[in-house]
């Protein structure tokens, strides 16, 4: 948060205007339903469990890496549910291919690392709320960071990765999808 305040102060002092960081996907419209291809494939869900293609633009000057995550704040756990975190994405990257959330697919940018989700697996686990629960909001987020590496190994918990990433965030952008069953 402090980094964002300094960046804003610098922009005001220099008169510069920064393009905001944005996040988009050809697989998900903002506020729309999540496609079956992205829905989880365990716990009674029968989706494709394929992470969507994501692209971002407007990264601030000084961004040295990115983190992309997926969080369900509506999960009935009392603390939400981390579905995905991929981190140490190099600063030159501006997108993730569909399926990049599968650590065995080789689709993630070179150097990127996948965290362990709350379902107990490494990589992406798609939406899969309890049967009959209200529609859940699934928040995809990209954070532009002021560090090249977060200092975690593969399989670190997604919550730990995102918590540390937020301390280094220069900017963030989100895209939210809805799903229920």
PyMOL commands that set and color helices and strands:
alter all, ss='L'
color gray80, all
select helices_A, chain A and resi 2-14+36-38+158-167
alter helices_A, ss='H'
color red, helices_A
select strands_A, chain A and resi 22-24+54-57+65-72+81-90+95-96+113-114+136-145+169-179
alter strands_A, ss='S'
color yellow, strands_A
deselect
rebuild
show_as cartoon
